[in-house]
């Protein structure tokens, strides 16, 4: 059962036969006539639940009833229950629909319904990107072409009055069978410029044969491009055409497995992009609906998707995962005013959804995630901030690459350039000060800080030493643990202290039981 997408269908029909050829789908049917005997149903399903534990997807095609609610109360989990439109009115105002995020499942007809389920019926999450260094400019373009680190490649000049080929991506996009593929291109335009992307699809194993071609206009790029589900593997060659006069900055080309409108990466996952097409992703889980809300900022990761789900779920409390898919593996949750305000509003909206106070909040993160926890924690008045391997002087991290970490973590230089417009000492100080101007001016006395740090951290050696005087001056309670080693040493010990600090706060501030990692 572990690697299968587990479905329970409740209603008058069975669609199981239409999924038999999909080896990754386990399908169980509960006929609506049995809803009058919920206790018997649950008793008979006990042997299934020992293997399944929980269903990934529950499809309801029947009226609401006491028997159905009895069964749902035993089987429901956040985002796993969907009601077809004909029966949605009976569910939409129920408390259980609010608490467990039951949602409507829309389909035009039976075939459309089956196709939509097949499109989201997979286990896990996946996302990656093609970096701008793999973009090959058209040699016929006579304007200026230059790289801004690994952030983007810039084309500047006259692109012509009609669409002309500008560049191609060296690597093709791989399309996995039986999934909807979501593509999000990063770019920024200045001047009177228009662009379009062309995709050419060829079967896996084929060298030259292109069997499908389509073009996406600029007006269609406000939302991610979705490549519909196919029953074969393929490759997509991507090129860009441009016209007009001005500047075009092309960044990463992201590709992800799509859950359609039901979620980014995970069922219930969300994404946000600001006016510069900078993204963050977030996933809210209501847990047991009791305080606190635990917010976890993902660490640096080149694979795209959510980190920390199982760790946060272990505490049973409501939690919110936030990830940063920019640059090679993240840009430390800093960005435009719109970008940063949206991160704060997502946290506050989650608190409001739960009916919690602003202090019913813990912000946390490891390494890159520690910056998000500390930076936004200083602005949101949480009960606690828990950070492992804290990094706060991001400009210094870039500067340290010269002698302390040659050729290691060059993304820090991309961050300095992307966030300040340069890489000189003044830009390094500017990026450092971005954190301190926020952190050193906030009221922190009502927040407890749990910090586990590396004594010989070669990324940001003085992060803890810089934080402690401010925390002391602001009368914040601080609990800390120093571990010998450099930044990437002994992560297991840091992680254990991270969980330990969580348990301390959950027990002392919220009266919750202690949970140990299994």
Buried (B, 14 or more C-beta within 10 A) or exposed (E): EEEBBBBBBBBEEEBBEBBEEBEEBBBBBBBBEBBEBBEEBBEEBEEBEEEBEEBBBBBBBBBBBEBBBBBBEEBBBBBBBBBBEEBBEBBEEBEBBEBBBBBBBEBEEEEEBBBBBBBBBBEEBBBBBBBBEEBEBBEEBEBEBEEBBBBBBBBBBBBBEEBBBBBBBEBBBEBBEBBBBBBBBBBBBEEEBBBBBBBBBBBEEEEEEEEEEEEBEBEEBEEBBEBEBBEEEBBBBBBBBBBBBBBBBBBBBBBBBBBEEBBBBBBBBBBBBBEBBBBBBBBBBBBEBBBBBBBBBBBBBEEBBBBBBEBBBBBBBBBBBBBBBBBBBBBBBBBEEEBBEBBEEBBEEBBEBBEBEEBBBBBBBBBBBBBBBBBBBBBBBBBBBBBBBBBBBBBBBBBBBEEBBEEBBBBBBBBBBBBBEEBEEEBBBBBBEBBBEBBBEBEBEBBBBBBBBBEEBBBBBEBBEBBBEBBEEBEBEBBBBEBEBBBBBBBEBBBBBBBBBBBBBBEEBBEBEEBEEE
